[in-house]
Amino acid sequence: MNRSNAGDGANLLALRSHNTALVLDLLRTAGAEGISRLELAERTGLTPQAVSKITARLRGEGLAAEAGRRASTGGKPRTVLRLVPGAGHALGVHLDRDELRAVLVDLDGAVVGERCAPLDLGAGAEAVLAGVARAARELVAEVLGPPVAERPGPPGAEGPRTPATEVPGAWVAGERNSGARGPGERTSGTPDPGERASGEREPGESASEERVSEERAAEGRVSCAGEGAPPGAALDAAPTLLGLGVALPGPLDHVRGVLHRVTGFPEWDGYPLRDALARRLGVPVVVDKDTNAAALGLAIGGGSADGGRGGGSFAYLHLGTGLGAGLVFGGRVHRGARTGAGEFGHQVVQLDGPPCTCGARGCIEALCLGAVARGDLAEAARVLGAGAANLAGLLDIDLVLLGGRTVAAAPEAFVHGVGAVLDARARREGGHTGAVPVRIAPGGTRAVAEGAAQLLLAPLFGRGDGG
């Protein structure tokens, strides 16, 4: 599979046709048992001729295969087709404030590889990008084949271009962003006294020694699983890799892939994370908030109120090192006009309350995390429930899903506490529908990383734009 030239093998990211997406999604949901061409035509509304043409192309590209034959009424047995899960893969990376978690998933969304390592989101752009590149390279090398090569040329050099329009919100190598710099990086080309300029070596130091020195410095800033992997590994040599989805705390601009004042780390404001990673890795990259990514994965994977059929509405509340929400209406993630929806943790519920890392006072996040720090989980759940009740009253959602490391450490306490607040609200309002149900989101601690991978996969199956 080649992402940059449709004439060279399968080009998954070029399968933008609505009809093809419909067929692919039905092949995926049919599972190993498969589905016949006649059933595909009936469920999509396409003509049998159109279905035959689409499935022939998918088979030719290795995306679909025969799954046997099925008896028919009055005719010869029907050939049944299935999706080939290993024909494509996507990387999903969750950048938390203190941890990096990366997964590699196949077309079914099944995790086939995982990495987790400590991370300091405040260590600077180079350290964070090096950690992402190293984890991605190790996963791809371990699961998809031989180690991929280091991209030649200096950091920021252009690589193979894949049209960015093939994945909504994606950017790939070859599109520059002038003037981009990382948090803590200097805008001037003049180094600080005592610093070496880029490309400058100490007397007697070879180029290879300089590179090793730089890699070790990066490793000192970001602790990642594995040793010796270069921080700037190009991934475009992996034939089935579609790209990389990255999810991290907001706020951020999902469309442009630019971070805003990440709560607790304002130095990231204005940093073009998507562009920087795409240049470094040579594959399409999509960036979104952690809560949106998790909500997308839940909407597709069956964690929603309607079992992933695309019609339900729910709120995913993520309590970990911070607090945020992912909102799904009609099976689609709601990001808002400026992609800033879901900043749930920074609604003020106590005027002149304790200071929050966002700069305000009395935010739900500050109150909730403060209660957790004191060991008062009942109070933390009560505060979280108050916020959930506000959402239920404002948006009339079908379901509240809870996730994040803090919730995972005491799931029963949070389900009980949040549910009690929603029950009390339902009793005050009366009616016969009862309280909005509260559940633990499936996926555990890797739900965000899996959702990040879906930022690449979802558009292929017509299941949301991934953006």
C-alpha positions as CSV (number, residue, x, y, z in Angstrom):
1,M,0.0,0.0,0.0
2,N,1.4,3.4,-1.0
3,R,-0.1,6.5,0.5
4,S,1.4,9.0,-1.9
5,N,0.8,7.4,-5.4
6,A,-2.5,5.9,-6.2
7,G,-0.9,3.9,-9.0
8,D,1.3,1.9,-6.7
9,G,-0.8,-0.6,-4.8
10,A,-3.6,0.0,-2.5
11,N,-4.1,3.6,-1.5
12,L,-6.5,3.5,1.5
13,L,-6.4,7.2,2.1
14,A,-7.6,7.9,-1.5
15,L,-10.8,5.8,-0.8
16,R,-12.8,8.8,-0.2
17,S,-15.8,7.8,-2.2
18,H,-19.0,7.7,-0.1
19,N,-20.1,4.5,-1.7
20,T,-16.8,2.8,-1.0
21,A,-16.9,3.9,2.6
22,L,-20.4,2.4,2.9
23,V,-19.2,-0.9,1.6
24,L,-16.1,-0.9,3.7
25,D,-18.1,-0.2,6.9
26,L,-20.5,-3.0,6.2
27,L,-17.6,-5.4,5.5
28,R,-16.0,-4.4,8.8
29,T,-19.2,-4.8,10.8
30,A,-19.9,-8.1,9.2
31,G,-16.8,-9.5,10.9
32,A,-15.2,-12.8,9.9
33,E,-18.5,-14.3,8.8
34,G,-18.6,-11.8,5.9
35,I,-21.4,-10.4,3.8
36,S,-22.5,-11.2,0.2
37,R,-22.6,-8.7,-2.7
38,L,-26.4,-8.9,-2.8
39,E,-26.6,-8.0,0.9
40,L,-24.2,-5.1,0.3
41,A,-26.4,-3.8,-2.5
42,E,-29.6,-4.1,-0.4
43,R,-28.1,-2.3,2.7
44,T,-26.4,0.5,0.8
45,G,-29.0,1.1,-1.9
46,L,-26.4,0.7,-4.6
47,T,-26.9,-1.2,-7.8
48,P,-25.4,-4.8,-7.9
49,Q,-23.1,-3.6,-10.7
50,A,-21.8,-0.7,-8.5
51,V,-21.2,-3.1,-5.6
52,S,-19.4,-5.6,-7.9
53,K,-17.1,-2.8,-9.2
54,I,-16.3,-1.5,-5.7
55,T,-15.7,-5.0,-4.2
56,A,-13.5,-6.0,-7.1
57,R,-11.3,-3.0,-6.5
58,L,-11.2,-3.6,-2.8
59,R,-10.2,-7.2,-3.4
60,G,-7.5,-6.1,-5.9
61,E,-6.1,-3.8,-3.3
62,G,-6.0,-6.5,-0.7
63,L,-8.7,-4.8,1.5
64,A,-11.3,-7.5,1.0
65,A,-11.2,-11.3,0.6
66,E,-13.5,-14.2,0.1
67,A,-14.9,-15.6,3.3
68,G,-16.6,-18.7,1.8
69,R,-20.0,-19.3,0.2
70,R,-23.5,-19.0,1.6
71,A,-26.5,-20.9,0.4
72,S,-29.1,-18.9,-1.5
73,T,-32.7,-19.4,-2.4
74,G,-33.1,-20.7,-5.9
75,G,-29.7,-20.1,-7.2
76,K,-26.0,-20.9,-6.9
77,P,-24.3,-20.3,-3.5
78,R,-23.3,-16.6,-2.9
79,T,-19.7,-15.7,-2.4
80,V,-19.3,-14.0,0.9
81,L,-16.7,-11.2,1.4
82,R,-14.9,-10.0,4.5
83,L,-12.6,-7.1,5.4
84,V,-8.9,-8.0,5.7
85,P,-8.0,-6.3,9.0
86,G,-4.2,-6.4,8.5
87,A,-4.4,-4.5,5.2
88,G,-4.2,-1.2,7.1
89,H,-3.0,0.1,10.4
90,A,-3.1,3.4,12.3
91,L,-1.1,4.7,15.2
92,G,-2.9,6.4,18.1
93,V,-0.9,8.4,20.7
94,H,-2.2,9.8,24.0
95,L,-0.1,12.6,25.3
96,D,-1.0,13.1,28.9
97,R,0.7,15.6,31.2
98,D,3.0,12.9,32.7
99,E,2.6,9.9,30.4
100,L,2.7,8.8,26.8
101,R,0.6,5.9,25.6
102,A,0.8,4.7,22.0
103,V,-1.2,1.9,20.3
104,L,-1.1,0.4,16.8
105,V,-4.5,-0.8,15.6
106,D,-5.7,-2.7,12.5
107,L,-8.6,-1.8,10.3
108,D,-11.0,-3.5,12.8
109,G,-9.7,-1.2,15.5
110,A,-8.1,-4.1,17.3
111,V,-4.9,-3.2,19.2
112,V,-1.9,-5.1,17.8
113,G,0.8,-3.3,19.7
114,E,1.1,-0.9,22.7
115,R,3.7,1.3,24.3
116,C,3.5,3.3,27.6
117,A,6.2,5.5,29.0
118,P,6.7,8.5,31.4
119,L,6.5,11.9,29.8
120,D,6.9,15.5,30.9
121,L,4.6,17.6,28.7
122,G,6.4,20.7,29.9
123,A,9.8,19.4,28.8
124,G,9.6,21.2,25.5
125,A,8.6,20.4,21.9
126,E,11.8,18.6,20.9
127,A,11.6,16.2,23.9
128,V,7.9,15.5,23.3
129,L,8.3,15.0,19.6
130,A,11.3,12.7,20.2
131,G,9.2,10.6,22.5
132,V,6.3,10.3,20.1
133,A,8.7,9.4,17.2
134,R,10.5,6.8,19.3
135,A,7.3,5.1,20.5
136,A,5.8,5.1,17.0
137,R,9.0,3.7,15.4
138,E,9.2,0.9,17.9
139,L,5.6,-0.1,17.5
140,V,5.8,-0.1,13.7
141,A,9.1,-2.1,13.7
142,E,7.8,-4.6,16.1
143,V,4.5,-5.3,14.5
144,L,4.7,-4.4,10.8
145,G,8.2,-5.6,9.9
146,P,11.8,-4.5,9.8
147,P,12.9,-1.2,11.4
148,V,12.0,1.8,9.4
149,A,14.9,4.1,8.3
150,E,15.8,7.4,9.8
151,R,14.6,10.2,7.5
152,P,17.6,11.7,5.8
153,G,18.3,15.4,6.1
154,P,18.0,17.9,8.9
155,P,14.9,18.1,11.2
156,G,12.1,19.8,9.3
157,A,13.3,18.5,5.9
158,E,10.4,17.8,3.5
159,G,9.4,14.2,2.9
160,P,7.1,12.4,0.6
161,R,3.9,14.4,0.1
162,T,0.5,12.8,0.6
163,P,-2.5,15.0,-0.2
164,A,-3.7,16.4,3.2
165,T,-7.2,16.4,1.9
166,E,-7.3,12.6,2.1
167,V,-7.9,12.6,5.8
168,P,-9.9,15.5,7.2
169,G,-7.7,17.5,9.6
170,A,-4.5,15.7,8.5
171,W,-1.3,17.3,7.4
172,V,1.6,15.5,5.8
173,A,5.2,16.2,5.1
174,G,5.9,18.6,2.3
175,E,3.7,21.5,3.7
176,R,5.8,23.9,5.6
177,N,4.8,26.1,8.4
178,S,7.0,29.2,8.5
179,G,8.1,30.6,11.8
180,A,6.9,27.6,13.8
181,R,8.8,27.0,17.1
182,G,8.3,24.9,20.1
183,P,7.6,26.0,23.7
184,G,10.7,27.3,25.2
185,E,12.5,27.5,21.8
186,R,14.3,30.7,20.8
187,T,13.1,32.8,17.8
188,S,16.5,34.2,17.0
189,G,19.0,32.2,15.0
190,T,21.7,33.3,17.5
191,P,22.5,30.7,20.1
192,D,22.7,31.6,23.8
193,P,26.3,32.1,25.1
194,G,27.8,28.6,25.7
195,E,25.3,26.9,23.3
196,R,26.4,25.3,20.1
197,A,24.6,26.5,16.9
198,S,22.7,23.9,15.0
199,G,25.1,21.8,12.9
200,E,28.1,23.0,14.8
201,R,30.4,20.4,16.4
202,E,33.1,20.6,19.0
203,P,36.7,20.2,17.7
204,G,37.3,16.5,17.2
205,E,33.7,15.5,17.4
206,S,32.4,13.5,14.5
207,A,28.9,13.9,13.0
208,S,27.8,10.5,14.3
209,E,29.1,11.4,17.8
210,E,27.1,14.6,17.7
211,R,24.0,12.8,16.7
212,V,24.3,10.3,19.5
213,S,24.9,13.1,21.9
214,E,21.7,14.9,20.8
215,E,19.7,11.6,21.0
216,R,20.9,11.0,24.6
217,A,20.0,14.6,25.5
218,A,16.5,14.0,24.2
219,E,16.3,10.7,26.1
220,G,17.1,12.6,29.3
221,R,14.1,14.8,28.8
222,V,11.6,12.1,27.8
223,S,11.8,8.7,29.3
224,C,10.5,6.2,26.7
225,A,10.4,2.5,26.4
226,G,13.2,1.0,24.4
227,E,16.8,2.1,23.9
228,G,18.7,3.4,21.0
229,A,15.8,4.4,18.7
230,P,16.4,7.7,17.0
231,P,13.9,10.4,17.9
232,G,13.2,11.4,14.3
233,A,12.2,8.2,12.6
234,A,10.3,8.3,9.3
235,L,7.4,5.9,9.1
236,D,6.5,6.1,5.4
237,A,8.4,2.9,4.7
238,A,5.7,0.9,6.5
239,P,3.4,-0.1,3.6
240,T,0.1,-0.5,5.6
241,L,0.5,2.4,7.9
242,L,-2.2,5.1,7.3
243,G,-0.8,7.7,9.7
244,L,-0.8,8.9,13.2
245,G,-3.5,10.3,15.4
246,V,-2.5,12.3,18.5
247,A,-4.7,13.2,21.4
248,L,-3.8,15.5,24.3
249,P,-5.3,18.0,26.7
250,G,-6.8,21.1,25.2
251,P,-7.7,23.7,24.3
252,L,-6.4,23.4,20.7
253,D,-7.4,24.0,17.1
254,H,-8.3,20.6,15.7
255,V,-8.7,21.8,12.1
256,R,-5.2,23.4,11.9
257,G,-3.5,21.0,14.4
258,V,-2.3,24.0,16.5
259,L,-2.2,24.0,20.3
260,H,-3.6,26.8,22.4
261,R,-2.8,27.4,26.0
262,V,-2.8,23.8,27.1
263,T,-4.1,23.9,30.7
264,G,-1.1,23.9,33.0
265,F,1.3,24.3,30.1
266,P,0.7,27.8,28.5
267,E,4.1,27.6,26.7
268,W,2.5,25.4,24.0
269,D,0.3,28.2,22.9
270,G,0.5,28.5,19.1
271,Y,2.7,25.5,18.5
272,P,1.8,23.6,15.2
273,L,2.0,20.1,16.6
274,R,0.4,18.4,13.6
275,D,2.8,20.0,11.1
276,A,5.9,19.3,13.2
277,L,5.0,15.6,13.6
278,A,4.1,15.2,10.0
279,R,7.5,16.6,8.9
280,R,9.3,14.4,11.3
281,L,7.5,11.1,10.6
282,G,6.5,11.4,6.9
283,V,2.9,10.2,7.4
284,P,-0.5,12.0,7.7
285,V,-1.1,13.3,11.2
286,V,-4.4,14.4,12.9
287,V,-4.4,16.2,16.3
288,D,-7.4,16.4,18.6
289,K,-8.3,16.8,22.2
290,D,-8.0,13.7,24.4
291,T,-11.7,13.7,25.3
292,N,-12.8,14.1,21.6
293,A,-10.6,11.2,20.5
294,A,-12.0,8.9,23.3
295,A,-15.6,10.0,22.4
296,L,-15.0,9.2,18.8
297,G,-13.6,5.7,19.6
298,L,-16.6,5.1,21.9
299,A,-19.1,6.2,19.3
300,I,-17.6,3.9,16.7
301,G,-16.8,1.0,19.0
302,G,-20.2,0.4,20.6
303,G,-19.7,2.2,23.9
304,S,-22.5,4.7,23.2
305,A,-26.1,4.4,24.3
306,D,-27.1,2.9,20.9
307,G,-24.3,0.4,20.8
308,G,-22.3,2.3,18.1
309,R,-25.1,2.4,15.5
310,G,-24.6,6.1,15.1
311,G,-27.7,7.6,16.5
312,G,-27.1,8.2,20.2
313,S,-25.9,11.1,22.3
314,F,-23.6,10.9,25.2
315,A,-21.0,12.8,27.2
316,Y,-17.7,11.2,28.0
317,L,-16.2,12.7,31.1
318,H,-12.4,12.1,31.5
319,L,-10.9,12.6,34.9
320,G,-7.2,12.0,35.0
321,T,-4.5,14.6,35.4
322,G,-7.2,17.1,34.3
323,L,-10.9,17.0,33.6
324,G,-12.7,17.4,30.3
325,A,-15.6,16.1,28.2
326,G,-16.2,14.7,24.8
327,L,-19.7,15.3,23.4
328,V,-21.4,13.1,20.9
329,F,-24.7,14.0,19.2
330,G,-26.3,11.7,16.6
331,G,-23.3,9.5,16.6
332,R,-20.9,12.4,15.7
333,V,-18.4,14.2,17.9
334,H,-19.4,17.8,18.6
335,R,-16.4,20.1,18.5
336,G,-18.1,23.5,18.0
337,A,-17.5,26.3,15.6
338,R,-13.9,26.8,16.8
339,T,-13.3,23.1,17.8
340,G,-13.3,24.2,21.4
341,A,-16.3,22.4,22.8
342,G,-15.9,20.1,25.8
343,E,-13.9,22.3,28.1
344,F,-16.1,20.9,30.8
345,G,-13.6,21.1,33.6
346,H,-13.4,24.9,33.5
347,Q,-17.0,25.8,34.2
348,V,-16.9,27.8,37.4
349,V,-19.2,26.4,40.1
350,Q,-17.8,28.2,43.1
351,L,-17.2,31.9,42.8
352,D,-13.9,32.9,44.5
353,G,-13.1,29.2,44.9
354,P,-9.7,27.7,44.8
355,P,-7.4,28.8,42.0
356,C,-7.3,26.6,38.9
357,T,-4.4,26.0,36.5
358,C,-6.4,27.7,33.8
359,G,-6.1,31.0,35.7
360,A,-9.7,31.1,36.9
361,R,-11.1,30.2,40.3
362,G,-13.6,27.7,41.4
363,C,-13.5,25.5,38.3
364,I,-14.9,22.0,38.6
365,E,-11.5,20.6,37.7
366,A,-9.8,22.4,40.6
367,L,-12.5,21.3,43.0
368,C,-12.5,17.7,41.8
369,L,-8.8,17.2,41.7
370,G,-8.4,19.0,45.0
371,A,-10.8,16.5,46.6
372,V,-8.9,13.6,45.0
373,A,-5.6,14.9,46.4
374,R,-7.2,15.0,49.9
375,G,-8.3,11.4,49.5
376,D,-12.0,12.4,49.5
377,L,-13.3,10.4,46.6
378,A,-16.9,10.9,47.7
379,E,-16.6,14.6,47.4
380,A,-14.8,14.4,44.1
381,A,-17.6,12.2,42.7
382,R,-20.2,14.7,44.0
383,V,-18.5,17.6,42.3
384,L,-18.2,15.6,39.1
385,G,-21.8,14.7,39.4
386,A,-22.8,18.4,39.7
387,G,-21.1,19.0,36.4
388,A,-22.7,16.0,34.8
389,A,-26.1,17.2,36.0
390,N,-25.5,20.5,34.4
391,L,-24.7,18.8,31.1
392,A,-27.7,16.6,31.3
393,G,-30.0,19.6,31.9
394,L,-28.4,21.7,29.2
395,L,-28.0,19.1,26.4
396,D,-30.6,16.3,27.3
397,I,-28.0,13.6,26.7
398,D,-28.8,9.8,26.8
399,L,-25.8,8.6,28.7
400,V,-22.8,9.7,30.8
401,L,-19.6,7.7,30.4
402,L,-16.8,8.1,32.9
403,G,-13.1,7.4,32.1
404,G,-9.5,8.4,32.9
405,R,-6.9,7.2,35.3
406,T,-8.5,8.7,38.4
407,V,-11.8,7.1,37.6
408,A,-10.2,3.8,36.7
409,A,-8.6,3.7,40.2
410,A,-12.0,3.8,41.9
411,P,-14.7,3.1,39.4
412,E,-17.5,2.1,41.8
413,A,-17.0,5.3,43.9
414,F,-17.4,7.5,40.9
415,V,-20.3,5.7,39.2
416,H,-22.2,5.7,42.6
417,G,-21.4,9.4,43.4
418,V,-22.1,10.8,40.0
419,G,-25.2,8.6,39.6
420,A,-26.6,9.8,43.0
421,V,-26.4,13.5,41.9
422,L,-28.2,12.7,38.6
423,D,-30.8,10.6,40.4
424,A,-31.5,13.5,42.7
425,R,-31.9,15.8,39.8
426,A,-34.3,13.4,38.1
427,R,-36.5,13.2,41.2
428,R,-36.7,17.0,41.4
429,E,-37.8,17.3,37.8
430,G,-40.3,14.4,38.0
431,G,-41.4,12.6,34.8
432,H,-41.2,9.0,33.9
433,T,-37.9,8.6,32.1
434,G,-35.7,8.4,35.2
435,A,-32.2,9.6,35.6
436,V,-29.5,9.7,32.9
437,P,-27.6,6.4,33.3
438,V,-23.9,6.5,34.3
439,R,-21.4,3.9,33.2
440,I,-17.7,3.3,33.1
441,A,-16.4,3.8,29.5
442,P,-15.0,0.7,27.9
443,G,-11.3,0.7,26.9
444,G,-9.8,1.5,30.3
445,T,-6.6,3.6,30.3
446,R,-6.0,3.2,26.6
447,A,-9.4,4.5,25.5
448,V,-7.9,7.9,24.4
449,A,-5.0,6.3,22.5
450,E,-7.4,3.9,20.7
451,G,-9.7,6.9,19.9
452,A,-6.7,8.8,18.5
453,A,-6.1,5.9,16.1
454,Q,-9.8,6.2,15.0
455,L,-9.1,9.8,13.9
456,L,-7.4,8.1,10.9
457,L,-9.7,5.1,10.5
458,A,-13.1,6.6,10.9
459,P,-13.2,8.6,7.6
460,L,-12.3,5.5,5.7
461,F,-15.5,3.8,6.8
462,G,-17.7,6.9,6.7
463,R,-18.0,6.9,10.5
464,G,-17.6,10.6,11.1
465,D,-14.9,12.8,9.6
466,G,-12.3,11.9,12.2
467,G,-12.3,15.6,12.6
